[in-house]
Amino acid sequence: MIKQIQYSELEYCVSIIQKSFSGVAEKFNITRDNCPTHTSFITMRNLQHHWDNGYLMHGYYLNNTIVGYTSLEIKGLSTFELRYLAVLPKYRHKGYGKQILDFCKMKVKELNGNKITLGIIEENIVLKNWYVANGFIHVGTKLFEHLPFTVGFMECTV
């Protein structure tokens, strides 16, 4: 079941995001030294800021335990940015990530939106292909001086 998370669950969501993105950090040699803002190093303060700024935060609950997380940031009247789609490693490859993504598409439509955007590590071909298989198109890249990877931008019309 996917439902809105409660403020009291934010700390647990931080751990879900950190655990979910730590493998990516390891695979692409991302460290606190070369990329302190990478998602694998997210803090409670980051999520509190998102909460305070109206991000739509949802958890994937399995037997009353959150095993997945995502948020949508409102970017304009009809555009939302998908943030931190995360599923704990031991719960992957069961379709939960796709269910979360489909939920986000439905939520954006429900809020009269028509586009979801996101940024990924461009070199993460497996993830990029997963998003393509789920209706996203690649719209560009950018190399930021402070990041040790290229950011790939994708979007989906809903």
DSSP file (Angstrom, degrees, kcal/mol; ACC not computed):
  #  RESIDUE AA STRUCTURE BP1 BP2  ACC     N-H-->O    O-->H-N    N-H-->O    O-->H-N    TCO  KAPPA ALPHA  PHI   PSI    X-CA   Y-CA   Z-CA
    1    1 A M              0   0    0      0, 0.0    60,-3.7     0, 0.0     2,-0.5   0.000 360.0 360.0 360.0 137.4    0.0    0.0    0.0
    2    2 A I  E     +A   60   0A   0     58,-0.2     2,-0.3    97,-0.1    58,-0.2  -0.925 360.0 153.2-108.3 129.2    1.3    3.5   -0.8
    3    3 A K  E     -A   59   0A   0     56,-2.0    56,-2.8    -2,-0.5     2,-0.1  -0.976  49.4 -79.0-150.4 163.6    0.3    6.3    1.4
    4    4 A Q  E     -A   58   0A   0     -2,-0.3    54,-0.3    54,-0.2     2,-0.1  -0.371  50.5-123.9 -62.7 136.3    1.4    9.7    2.6
    5    5 A I        -     0   0    0     52,-1.9     2,-0.3    -2,-0.1    52,-0.2  -0.453  18.8-124.8 -81.1 159.3    4.1    9.5    5.2
    6    6 A Q    >   -     0   0    0     -2,-0.1     3,-2.1     1,-0.1     4,-0.3  -0.682  23.0-112.7 -98.9 155.4    3.7   11.2    8.6
    7    7 A Y  G >  S+     0   0    0      1,-0.3     3,-1.8    -2,-0.3     4,-0.4   0.873 117.2  61.5 -54.6 -38.1    6.2   13.6   10.0
    8    8 A S  G 3  S+     0   0    0      1,-0.3    -1,-0.3     2,-0.1     4,-0.2   0.650 100.3  55.8 -65.3 -13.9    7.1   11.1   12.7
    9    9 A E  G <> S+     0   0    0     -3,-2.1     4,-2.1     1,-0.2    -1,-0.3   0.457  78.2  95.4 -96.3  -2.5    8.2    8.7    9.9
   10   10 A L  H <> S+     0   0    0     -3,-1.8     4,-2.2    -4,-0.3    -1,-0.2   0.899  81.1  53.0 -57.6 -44.3   10.8   11.1    8.4
   11   11 A E  H  > S+     0   0    0     -4,-0.4     4,-1.5     1,-0.2    -1,-0.2   0.904 110.0  48.1 -61.0 -41.1   13.7    9.7   10.3
   12   12 A Y  H  > S+     0   0    0     -4,-0.2     4,-1.8     1,-0.2    -1,-0.2   0.887 109.3  54.3 -65.1 -37.9   13.0    6.2    9.1
   13   13 A C  H  X S+     0   0    0     -4,-2.1     4,-2.6     1,-0.2    -2,-0.2   0.859 101.9  58.5 -64.4 -35.4   12.6    7.5    5.6
   14   14 A V  H  X S+     0   0    0     -4,-2.2     4,-2.7     1,-0.2    -1,-0.2   0.936 107.0  47.4 -57.1 -46.1   16.0    9.0    5.8
   15   15 A S  H  X S+     0   0    0     -4,-1.5     4,-2.6     1,-0.2     5,-0.2   0.868 109.9  52.7 -66.2 -35.7   17.5    5.5    6.5
   16   16 A I  H  X S+     0   0    0     -4,-1.8     4,-2.4     2,-0.2    -1,-0.2   0.940 112.2  45.2 -62.6 -46.4   15.5    4.0    3.6
   17   17 A I  H  X S+     0   0    0     -4,-2.6     4,-2.2     2,-0.2    -2,-0.2   0.933 113.8  49.0 -64.2 -46.6   16.9    6.6    1.2
   18   18 A Q  H  X S+     0   0    0     -4,-2.7     4,-1.1     1,-0.2    -2,-0.2   0.935 115.1  43.8 -59.2 -47.8   20.4    6.2    2.5
   19   19 A K  H  X S+     0   0    0     -4,-2.6     4,-0.6     1,-0.2    -1,-0.2   0.881 114.1  51.2 -65.3 -38.1   20.3    2.4    2.3
   20   20 A S  H  < S+     0   0    0     -4,-2.4     4,-0.3    -5,-0.2    -1,-0.2   0.846 117.3  37.3 -69.8 -34.3   18.7    2.5   -1.1
   21   21 A F  H  X S+     0   0    0     -4,-2.2     4,-2.1    -5,-0.2    19,-0.3   0.517  93.4  85.8 -97.1  -6.1   21.2    4.9   -2.7
   22   22 A S  H  X S+     0   0    0     -4,-1.1     4,-2.4     1,-0.2     5,-0.2   0.864  87.6  54.5 -65.4 -34.4   24.4    3.6   -1.0
   23   23 A G  H  X S+     0   0    0     -4,-0.6     4,-2.7     2,-0.2    -1,-0.2   0.882 107.9  49.7 -65.2 -37.1   24.9    0.9   -3.7
   24   24 A V  H  > S+     0   0    0     -4,-0.3     4,-2.2     2,-0.2    -2,-0.2   0.926 110.2  50.7 -64.8 -45.0   24.7    3.6   -6.4
   25   25 A A  H  <>S+     0   0    0     -4,-2.1     5,-3.3     1,-0.2    -2,-0.2   0.922 113.2  45.9 -59.1 -44.2   27.3    5.6   -4.5
   26   26 A E  H ><5S+     0   0    0     -4,-2.4     3,-1.3     3,-0.2    -2,-0.2   0.931 111.6  51.0 -64.2 -46.1   29.6    2.6   -4.2
   27   27 A K  H 3<5S+     0   0    0     -4,-2.7    -1,-0.2     1,-0.3    -2,-0.2   0.847 118.2  37.6 -61.6 -35.5   29.2    1.6   -7.8
   28   28 A F  T 3<5S-     0   0    0     -4,-2.2    -1,-0.3    -5,-0.1    -2,-0.2   0.160 112.4-114.1-106.1  18.2   30.0    5.1   -9.1
   29   29 A N  T < 5 +     0   0    0     -3,-1.3     2,-0.5     1,-0.2    -3,-0.2   0.877  56.2 164.1  53.6  44.7   32.7    5.9   -6.5
   30   30 A I      < +     0   0    0     -5,-3.3     2,-0.3    -6,-0.2    -1,-0.2  -0.828   8.7 173.1 -95.6 127.1   30.7    8.6   -4.9
   31   31 A T     >  -     0   0    0     -2,-0.5     4,-2.0     1,-0.1     7,-0.2  -0.788  48.8-104.3-126.8 169.2   32.0    9.7   -1.4
   32   32 A R  T  4 S+     0   0    0     -2,-0.3    -1,-0.1     1,-0.2     5,-0.0   0.819 121.5  53.7 -61.5 -29.7   31.2   12.4    1.1
   33   33 A D  T  4 S+     0   0    0      2,-0.2    -1,-0.2     1,-0.2    -3,-0.0   0.915 117.2  31.9 -73.1 -43.1   34.4   14.0    0.0
   34   34 A N  T  4 S+     0   0    0      1,-0.2    -2,-0.2    -5,-0.1    -1,-0.2   0.614 139.9  12.8 -94.0 -10.5   33.7   14.2   -3.7
   35   35 A C    ><  +     0   0    0     -4,-2.0     3,-2.0   112,-0.1    -1,-0.2  -0.330  60.9 168.2-160.9  69.9   29.9   14.6   -3.5
   36   36 A P  T 3  S+     0   0    0      0, 0.0    -4,-0.1     0, 0.0    -3,-0.1   0.683  80.1  58.0 -63.6 -16.7   28.6   15.4   -0.1
   37   37 A T  T 3  S+     0   0    0     -5,-0.0    -5,-0.1     3,-0.0     5,-0.0   0.384  75.7 127.5 -94.4   5.0   25.1   16.3   -1.5
   38   38 A H  S X  S-     0   0    0     -3,-2.0     3,-2.4    -7,-0.2    -3,-0.1  -0.285  73.4-113.9 -61.9 148.9   24.5   12.8   -3.1
   39   39 A T  G >  S+     0   0    0      1,-0.3     3,-1.8     2,-0.2   -18,-0.1   0.772 112.8  67.9 -55.6 -30.7   21.3   11.2   -2.1
   40   40 A S  G 3  S+     0   0    0    -19,-0.3    -1,-0.3     1,-0.3   -18,-0.1   0.670 102.1  48.7 -66.6 -13.9   23.1    8.4   -0.2
   41   41 A F  G <  S+     0   0    0     -3,-2.4    -1,-0.3    -6,-0.1    -2,-0.2   0.126  81.0 145.2-110.0  19.4   24.2   11.1    2.3
   42   42 A I    <   -     0   0    0     -3,-1.8     2,-0.3   -28,-0.1   -24,-0.1  -0.180  33.5-151.6 -57.6 150.0   20.7   12.7    2.8
   43   43 A T     >  -     0   0    0      1,-0.1     4,-1.8   -25,-0.0     3,-0.2  -0.762  29.3-107.7-121.0 167.3   20.0   13.9    6.4
   44   44 A M  H  > S+     0   0    0     -2,-0.3     4,-2.7     1,-0.2     5,-0.2   0.875 120.5  59.8 -58.9 -37.8   17.0   14.4    8.5
   45   45 A R  H  > S+     0   0    0      1,-0.2     4,-2.2     2,-0.2    -1,-0.2   0.887 102.1  53.1 -60.0 -39.3   17.4   18.1    8.0
   46   46 A N  H  > S+     0   0    0     -3,-0.2     4,-2.0     2,-0.2    -1,-0.2   0.950 112.2  43.4 -60.4 -49.5   17.1   17.6    4.2
   47   47 A L  H  X S+     0   0    0     -4,-1.8     4,-2.8     1,-0.2    -2,-0.2   0.863 111.1  54.5 -68.6 -34.4   13.8   15.8    4.6
   48   48 A Q  H  X S+     0   0    0     -4,-2.7     4,-2.8     2,-0.2    -1,-0.2   0.908 107.8  51.0 -62.5 -40.0   12.5   18.3    7.1
   49   49 A H  H  X S+     0   0    0     -4,-2.2     4,-1.4    -5,-0.2    -2,-0.2   0.914 110.8  48.2 -61.8 -43.2   13.2   21.0    4.6
   50   50 A H  H  <>S+     0   0    0     -4,-2.0     5,-2.4     2,-0.2    -2,-0.2   0.915 111.8  50.0 -63.8 -42.7   11.3   19.1    2.0
   51   51 A W  H ><5S+     0   0    0     -4,-2.8     3,-1.6     1,-0.2    -2,-0.2   0.942 110.8  49.0 -58.3 -48.9    8.4   18.6    4.4
   52   52 A D  H 3<5S+     0   0    0     -4,-2.8    -1,-0.2     1,-0.3    -2,-0.2   0.753 109.7  53.6 -64.3 -24.7    8.4   22.3    5.3
   53   53 A N  T 3<5S-     0   0    0     -4,-1.4    -1,-0.3    -3,-0.2    -2,-0.2   0.202 119.6-104.4-100.2  15.4    8.3   23.2    1.6
   54   54 A G  T < 5 +     0   0    0     -3,-1.6    -3,-0.2     1,-0.2    20,-0.1   0.672  55.3 168.1  80.0  18.4    5.3   21.1    0.7
   55   55 A Y      < -     0   0    0     -5,-2.4     2,-0.9    -6,-0.1    18,-0.2  -0.395  41.6-119.9 -61.1 143.6    6.9   18.1   -1.1
   56   56 A L  E     - B   0  72A   0     16,-2.8    16,-1.8   -52,-0.0     2,-0.5  -0.793  37.7-167.3 -88.3 106.4    4.4   15.3   -1.5
   57   57 A M  E     + B   0  71A   0     -2,-0.9   -52,-1.9    14,-0.2     2,-0.3  -0.838   9.9 175.2-108.1 127.8    6.0   12.5    0.4
   58   58 A H  E     -AB   4  70A   0     12,-2.8    12,-2.0    -2,-0.5     2,-0.3  -0.958  14.6-154.1-134.2 149.4    4.8    8.9    0.2
   59   59 A G  E     -AB   3  69A   0    -56,-2.8   -56,-2.0    -2,-0.3     2,-0.7  -0.894  18.7-130.3-119.2 151.3    5.9    5.5    1.5
   60   60 A Y  E     -AB   2  68A   0      8,-2.4     7,-3.1    -2,-0.3     8,-1.0  -0.908  31.7-157.6 -97.4 113.8    5.4    2.0    0.2
   61   61 A Y  E     - B   0  66A   0    -60,-3.7     2,-0.5    -2,-0.7     5,-0.2  -0.813  16.1-179.1-100.9 128.4    4.1    0.1    3.2
   62   62 A L  E >  S- B   0  65A   0      3,-3.1     3,-1.3    -2,-0.5    -2,-0.0  -0.978  81.1 -16.6-125.6 115.6    4.4   -3.7    3.4
   63   63 A N  T 3  S-     0   0    0     -2,-0.5    -1,-0.1     1,-0.3     3,-0.1   0.914 129.0 -54.6  52.9  45.3    2.9   -5.2    6.5
   64   64 A N  T 3  S+     0   0    0      1,-0.2     2,-0.4   -63,-0.0    -1,-0.3   0.605 117.7 112.7  65.7  14.6    2.9   -1.8    8.1
   65   65 A T  E <  S-B   62   0A   0     -3,-1.3    -3,-3.1     0, 0.0     2,-0.5  -0.961  70.5-124.2-116.3 134.5    6.6   -1.3    7.5
   66   66 A I  E     +B   61   0A   0     -2,-0.4    -5,-0.2    -5,-0.2     3,-0.1  -0.663  38.3 161.8 -78.4 122.2    7.9    1.3    5.0
   67   67 A V  E     +     0   0A   0     -7,-3.1    21,-2.7    -2,-0.5     2,-0.3   0.423  63.9  33.2-117.3  -5.5   10.1   -0.4    2.4
   68   68 A G  E     -BC  60  87A   0     -8,-1.0    -8,-2.4    19,-0.2     2,-0.3  -0.978  61.8-172.1-148.7 159.6   10.0    2.3   -0.3
   69   69 A Y  E     +BC  59  86A   0     17,-2.6    17,-3.0    -2,-0.3     2,-0.3  -0.992   9.5 159.9-150.4 150.3    9.8    6.0   -0.5
   70   70 A T  E     -B   58   0A   0    -12,-2.0   -12,-2.8    -2,-0.3     2,-0.3  -0.966  14.9-156.9-160.4 165.1    9.4    8.8   -3.0
   71   71 A S  E     -BC  57  83A   0     12,-2.2    12,-3.1    -2,-0.3     2,-0.5  -0.985   8.9-144.6-142.6 156.6    8.5   12.5   -3.1
   72   72 A L  E     -BC  56  82A   0    -16,-1.8   -16,-2.8    -2,-0.3     2,-0.5  -0.985  11.1-154.6-120.5 129.0    7.1   14.9   -5.7
   73   73 A E  E     - C   0  81A   0      8,-2.6     8,-2.9    -2,-0.5     2,-0.6  -0.901  20.8-126.3-102.3 128.5    8.2   18.5   -5.7
   74   74 A I  E     + C   0  80A   0     -2,-0.5     6,-0.2     6,-0.2     3,-0.1  -0.637  32.9 172.9 -75.2 119.3    5.8   20.9   -7.3
   75   75 A K        -     0   0    0      4,-2.6     2,-0.3    -2,-0.6     5,-0.2   0.549  60.8 -30.4-105.5 -11.8    7.7   22.8  -10.0
   76   76 A G  S    S-     0   0    0      3,-1.2    -1,-0.2     1,-0.0     0, 0.0  -0.959  87.6 -56.6 178.4-171.3    5.0   24.7  -11.6
   77   77 A L  S    S+     0   0    0     -2,-0.3    -1,-0.0     1,-0.2     3,-0.0   0.845 133.2   9.6 -60.2 -34.2    1.3   24.6  -12.5
   78   78 A S  S    S+     0   0    0     35,-0.1    36,-2.9    36,-0.1    37,-1.8   0.364 111.8  85.9-130.1   5.5    1.6   21.3  -14.3
   79   79 A T  E     - d   0 115A   0     34,-0.2    -4,-2.6    35,-0.2    -3,-1.2  -0.918  45.9-178.5-117.8 137.2    5.1   20.0  -13.7
   80   80 A F  E     -Cd  74 116A   0     35,-2.3    37,-2.6    -2,-0.4     2,-0.5  -0.975  20.0-137.4-128.9 142.9    6.3   17.9  -10.8
   81   81 A E  E     -Cd  73 117A   0     -8,-2.9    -8,-2.6    -2,-0.4     2,-0.4  -0.900  17.1-135.1-103.0 127.8    9.9   16.6  -10.1
   82   82 A L  E     -C   72   0A   0     35,-3.0     2,-0.4    -2,-0.5    37,-0.4  -0.665  28.5-170.3 -78.6 128.4   10.2   13.1   -8.9
   83   83 A R  E     -C   71   0A   0    -12,-3.1   -12,-2.2    -2,-0.4    35,-0.0  -0.971  51.2 -10.6-126.3 136.6   12.7   12.9   -6.0
   84   84 A Y  E     -     0   0A   0     -2,-0.4     2,-0.7     1,-0.2   -15,-0.2   0.788  59.9-172.2  56.4  41.6   14.3   10.0   -4.2
   85   85 A L  E     +     0   0A   0    -15,-0.1     2,-0.4   -14,-0.1   -15,-0.2  -0.561  23.8 171.0 -64.4 114.4   12.4    7.0   -5.6
   86   86 A A  E     -C   69   0A   0    -17,-3.0   -17,-2.6    -2,-0.7     2,-0.4  -0.985  27.8-178.4-136.4 137.2   13.9    4.4   -3.3
   87   87 A V  E     -C   68   0A   0     -2,-0.4   -19,-0.2   -19,-0.2     5,-0.1  -0.996  41.0-107.2-131.5 129.3   13.2    0.8   -2.5
   88   88 A L    >   -     0   0    0    -21,-2.7     3,-2.4    -2,-0.4     4,-0.3  -0.257  34.3-115.6 -53.9 139.2   15.2   -1.1    0.1
   89   89 A P  G >  S+     0   0    0      0, 0.0     3,-1.5     0, 0.0    -1,-0.1   0.829 112.5  55.5 -50.3 -40.9   17.6   -3.5   -1.6
   90   90 A K  G 3  S+     0   0    0      1,-0.3    -2,-0.1     3,-0.0   -23,-0.0   0.619 108.9  49.6 -72.6  -7.8   16.0   -6.7   -0.1
   91   91 A Y  G <  S+     0   0    0     -3,-2.4     3,-0.5   -24,-0.2     5,-0.4   0.281  87.5 114.7-109.3   8.6   12.6   -5.7   -1.5
   92   92 A R    <   +     0   0    0     -3,-1.5    -4,-0.0    -4,-0.3     0, 0.0  -0.301  61.7  35.8 -77.6 164.1   13.8   -4.9   -5.1
   93   93 A H  S    S+     0   0    0      1,-0.1    -1,-0.2    -2,-0.0    -3,-0.0   0.780  89.0  99.2  65.0  30.6   12.7   -6.8   -8.2
   94   94 A K  S    S-     0   0    0     -3,-0.5    -2,-0.1     0, 0.0    -1,-0.1   0.264 101.9-102.1-122.1   4.5    9.2   -7.4   -6.9
   95   95 A G  S  > S+     0   0    0      3,-0.0     4,-2.1     4,-0.0     5,-0.1   0.468  87.4 121.9  89.8   2.0    7.6   -4.5   -8.8
   96   96 A Y  H  > S+     0   0    0     -5,-0.4     4,-2.5     1,-0.2     5,-0.2   0.902  72.9  52.8 -66.9 -40.2    7.4   -2.1   -5.9
   97   97 A G  H  > S+     0   0    0      1,-0.2     4,-2.5     2,-0.2    -1,-0.2   0.914 110.4  47.6 -60.8 -43.1    9.4    0.6   -7.7
   98   98 A K  H  > S+     0   0    0      2,-0.2     4,-3.0     1,-0.2     5,-0.2   0.896 110.6  52.3 -64.9 -39.8    7.1    0.4  -10.7
   99   99 A Q  H  X S+     0   0    0     -4,-2.1     4,-2.3     2,-0.2    -2,-0.2   0.908 110.5  48.2 -62.4 -40.5    4.0    0.6   -8.3
  100  100 A I  H  X S+     0   0    0     -4,-2.5     4,-2.3     2,-0.2    -2,-0.2   0.934 113.1  47.8 -64.1 -45.2    5.5    3.7   -6.7
  101  101 A L  H  X S+     0   0    0     -4,-2.5     4,-2.2     1,-0.2    -2,-0.2   0.916 111.9  48.9 -63.1 -43.5    6.2    5.3  -10.1
  102  102 A D  H  X S+     0   0    0     -4,-3.0     4,-2.3     1,-0.2    -1,-0.2   0.886 109.5  53.5 -62.8 -38.5    2.7    4.5  -11.3
  103  103 A F  H  X S+     0   0    0     -4,-2.3     4,-2.8    -5,-0.2    -2,-0.2   0.920 107.8  50.7 -60.3 -44.0    1.3    6.0   -8.1
  104  104 A C  H  X S+     0   0    0     -4,-2.3     4,-2.5     2,-0.2    -2,-0.2   0.900 108.7  51.1 -62.5 -41.1    3.3    9.2   -8.8
  105  105 A K  H  X S+     0   0    0     -4,-2.2     4,-2.1     1,-0.2    -1,-0.2   0.926 112.6  46.5 -60.9 -44.0    1.9    9.4  -12.3
  106  106 A M  H  X S+     0   0    0     -4,-2.3     4,-2.6     1,-0.2    -2,-0.2   0.904 111.6  51.4 -64.0 -42.0   -1.6    9.0  -11.0
  107  107 A K  H  X S+     0   0    0     -4,-2.8     4,-1.5     2,-0.2    -2,-0.2   0.891 109.1  50.5 -63.7 -41.0   -1.0   11.6   -8.2
  108  108 A V  H  <>S+     0   0    0     -4,-2.5     5,-3.3     2,-0.2    -1,-0.2   0.921 112.0  47.3 -64.0 -44.0    0.3   14.1  -10.8
  109  109 A K  H ><5S+     0   0    0     -4,-2.1     3,-2.1     1,-0.2    -2,-0.2   0.926 108.9  54.9 -60.1 -44.4   -2.8   13.6  -13.0
  110  110 A E  H 3<5S+     0   0    0     -4,-2.6    -1,-0.2     1,-0.3    -2,-0.2   0.817 107.8  49.8 -58.6 -32.1   -5.0   13.9   -9.9
  111  111 A L  T 3<5S-     0   0    0     -4,-1.5    -1,-0.3    -3,-0.2    -2,-0.2   0.157 123.4-106.5 -93.9  17.7   -3.4   17.3   -9.2
  112  112 A N  T < 5S+     0   0    0     -3,-2.1    -3,-0.2     1,-0.2     2,-0.2   0.732  74.8 141.2  63.3  25.5   -4.0   18.4  -12.8
  113  113 A G      < -     0   0    0     -5,-3.3    -1,-0.2    -6,-0.2   -34,-0.2  -0.506  35.1-171.4 -87.7 164.9   -0.3   18.0  -13.7
  114  114 A N        +     0   0    0    -36,-2.9    44,-1.8     1,-0.2     2,-0.4   0.366  61.5  52.9-137.2   3.0    0.9   16.7  -17.0
  115  115 A K  E     -dE  79 157A   0    -37,-1.8   -35,-2.3    42,-0.2     2,-0.4  -0.994  50.0-165.9-147.1 139.1    4.6   16.2  -16.7
  116  116 A I  E     -dE  80 156A   0     40,-2.5    40,-2.4    -2,-0.4     2,-0.3  -0.984  15.8-171.2-117.6 130.5    7.1   14.5  -14.3
  117  117 A T  E     +dE  81 155A   0    -37,-2.6   -35,-3.0    -2,-0.4     2,-0.3  -0.795   7.4 170.9-114.8 161.8   10.8   15.4  -14.5
  118  118 A L  E     - E   0 154A   0     36,-2.0    36,-2.4    -2,-0.3     2,-0.4  -0.983  23.6-136.4-161.1 161.9   13.8   13.8  -12.8
  119  119 A G  E     + E   0 153A   0    -37,-0.4     2,-0.3    -2,-0.3    34,-0.2  -0.976  25.6 171.9-123.7 141.5   17.5   13.8  -12.8
  120  120 A I  E     - E   0 152A   0     32,-2.4    32,-3.0    -2,-0.4     2,-0.8  -0.864  47.9 -82.0-136.2 169.8   19.7   10.7  -12.6
  121  121 A I  E >   - E   0 151A   0     -2,-0.3     3,-2.4    30,-0.2    30,-0.2  -0.715  42.3-145.6 -72.2 114.4   23.4    9.8  -12.8
  122  122 A E  T 3  S+     0   0    0     28,-2.9    -1,-0.2    -2,-0.8    29,-0.1   0.828  95.7  58.9 -55.3 -36.0   23.7    9.7  -16.6
  123  123 A E  T 3  S+     0   0    0     27,-0.4     2,-1.8     1,-0.2    -1,-0.3   0.576  79.0  95.6 -72.9  -8.3   26.2    6.8  -16.5
  124  124 A N    <>  +     0   0    0     -3,-2.4     4,-2.5     1,-0.2     5,-0.2  -0.579  50.3 170.7 -84.4  79.5   23.6    4.6  -14.6
  125  125 A I  H  > S+     0   0    0     -2,-1.8     4,-2.8     1,-0.2     5,-0.2   0.853  70.6  56.5 -62.5 -39.0   22.5    2.9  -17.8
  126  126 A V  H  > S+     0   0    0      2,-0.2     4,-1.8     1,-0.2    -1,-0.2   0.938 111.7  42.8 -60.5 -46.7   20.4    0.3  -15.9
  127  127 A L  H  > S+     0   0    0      2,-0.2     4,-2.3     1,-0.2    -2,-0.2   0.915 113.1  52.1 -66.6 -42.6   18.4    3.0  -14.2
  128  128 A K  H  X S+     0   0    0     -4,-2.5     4,-2.3     1,-0.2    -2,-0.2   0.927 110.5  48.6 -59.8 -44.4   18.0    5.1  -17.3
  129  129 A N  H  X S+     0   0    0     -4,-2.8     4,-2.5     1,-0.2    -1,-0.2   0.851 108.1  55.0 -64.7 -34.2   16.7    2.1  -19.2
  130  130 A W  H  X S+     0   0    0     -4,-1.8     4,-0.8    -5,-0.2    -1,-0.2   0.930 109.5  46.2 -64.0 -45.1   14.2    1.3  -16.4
  131  131 A Y  H ><>S+     0   0    0     -4,-2.3     5,-2.4     1,-0.2     3,-0.6   0.905 111.5  51.7 -64.8 -40.3   12.8    4.8  -16.6
  132  132 A V  H ><5S+     0   0    0     -4,-2.3     3,-1.8     1,-0.2    -2,-0.2   0.928 107.4  52.9 -60.0 -44.2   12.6    4.6  -20.4
  133  133 A A  H 3<5S+     0   0    0     -4,-2.5    -1,-0.2     1,-0.3    -2,-0.2   0.712 108.0  53.9 -63.4 -19.4   10.7    1.3  -20.1
  134  134 A N  T <<5S-     0   0    0     -4,-0.8    -1,-0.3    -3,-0.6    -2,-0.2   0.039 131.8 -85.4-107.5  25.0    8.3    3.2  -17.8
  135  135 A G  T < 5S+     0   0    0     -3,-1.8    22,-0.4     1,-0.3     2,-0.2   0.468  84.4 129.6  96.7   2.7    7.5    6.0  -20.2
  136  136 A F      < -     0   0    0     -5,-2.4     2,-0.4    20,-0.1    -1,-0.3  -0.604  40.8-151.6 -90.3 152.0   10.2    8.5  -19.6
  137  137 A I  E     -F  155   0A   0     18,-2.8    18,-2.0    -2,-0.2     2,-0.4  -0.933  21.6-115.4-119.7 148.6   12.3   10.1  -22.4
  138  138 A H  E     +F  154   0A   0     -2,-0.4    16,-0.3    16,-0.2     3,-0.1  -0.687  33.7 174.9 -81.1 127.5   15.9   11.4  -22.1
  139  139 A V  E     -     0   0A   0     14,-3.1     2,-0.3    -2,-0.4    15,-0.2   0.436  51.9 -49.5-118.3  -1.1   15.9   15.2  -22.6
  140  140 A G  E     -F  153   0A   0     13,-1.0    13,-3.3     2,-0.0    -1,-0.4  -0.889  43.3-114.8 156.1 175.4   19.5   16.2  -22.0
  141  141 A T  E     -F  152   0A   0     -2,-0.3     2,-0.3    11,-0.2    11,-0.2  -0.932  15.1-168.1-137.8 161.0   22.6   16.1  -19.8
  142  142 A K  E     -F  151   0A   0      9,-2.1     9,-2.7    -2,-0.3     2,-0.7  -0.959  15.4-144.5-151.9 136.3   24.6   18.6  -17.8
  143  143 A L  E     -F  150   0A   0     -2,-0.3     2,-0.4     7,-0.2     7,-0.1  -0.900  19.0-158.4-100.2 114.4   28.0   18.3  -16.2
  144  144 A F    >   -     0   0    0     -2,-0.7     3,-1.8     5,-0.6     5,-0.2  -0.792  17.8-134.2 -94.2 134.4   28.1   20.3  -13.0
  145  145 A E  T 3  S+     0   0    0     -2,-0.4    -1,-0.1     1,-0.3    -2,-0.0   0.815 104.2  51.3 -56.9 -34.0   31.6   21.3  -11.8
  146  146 A H  T 3  S+     0   0    0      2,-0.0    -1,-0.3  -111,-0.0    -3,-0.0   0.458  99.0  78.4 -86.9  -0.8   30.9   20.2   -8.2
  147  147 A L    <   -     0   0    0     -3,-1.8  -112,-0.1     2,-0.1     4,-0.1  -0.877  69.4-143.9-112.5 142.8   29.6   16.7   -9.2
  148  148 A P  S    S+     0   0    0      0, 0.0     2,-0.3     0, 0.0  -113,-0.1   0.126  84.1  45.0 -88.4  23.0   31.8   13.7  -10.1
  149  149 A F  S    S-     0   0    0     -5,-0.2    -5,-0.6   -27,-0.0     2,-0.4  -0.952  89.2 -97.9-152.4 167.2   29.2   12.5  -12.7
  150  150 A T  E     - F   0 143A   0     -2,-0.3   -28,-2.9    -7,-0.1     2,-0.5  -0.764  34.6-132.2 -90.6 137.8   27.1   13.8  -15.5
  151  151 A V  E     -EF 121 142A   0     -9,-2.7    -9,-2.1    -2,-0.4     2,-0.4  -0.803  17.7-156.3 -91.9 127.9   23.4   14.5  -14.6
  152  152 A G  E     -EF 120 141A   0    -32,-3.0   -32,-2.4    -2,-0.5     2,-0.4  -0.862   6.5-147.3-101.8 137.8   20.9   13.1  -17.1
  153  153 A F  E     +EF 119 140A   0    -13,-3.3   -14,-3.1    -2,-0.4   -13,-1.0  -0.888  19.9 174.6-110.1 136.3   17.5   14.7  -17.3
  154  154 A M  E     -EF 118 138A   0    -36,-2.4   -36,-2.0    -2,-0.4     2,-0.3  -0.921   6.1-172.9-134.7 158.0   14.4   12.7  -18.1
  155  155 A E  E     -EF 117 137A   0    -18,-2.0   -18,-2.8    -2,-0.3     2,-0.4  -0.989   9.0-157.1-151.0 160.4   10.7   13.5  -18.3
  156  156 A C  E     -E  116   0A   0    -40,-2.4   -40,-2.5    -2,-0.3     2,-0.5  -0.998  15.4-138.0-140.2 131.7    7.3   11.8  -18.8
  157  157 A T  E      E  115   0A   0    -22,-0.4   -42,-0.2    -2,-0.4   -43,-0.1  -0.771 360.0 360.0 -86.7 132.4    4.0   13.2  -20.0
  158  158 A V              0   0    0    -44,-1.8   -43,-0.2    -2,-0.5    -1,-0.1   0.394 360.0 360.0-116.3 360.0    1.2   11.8  -17.9
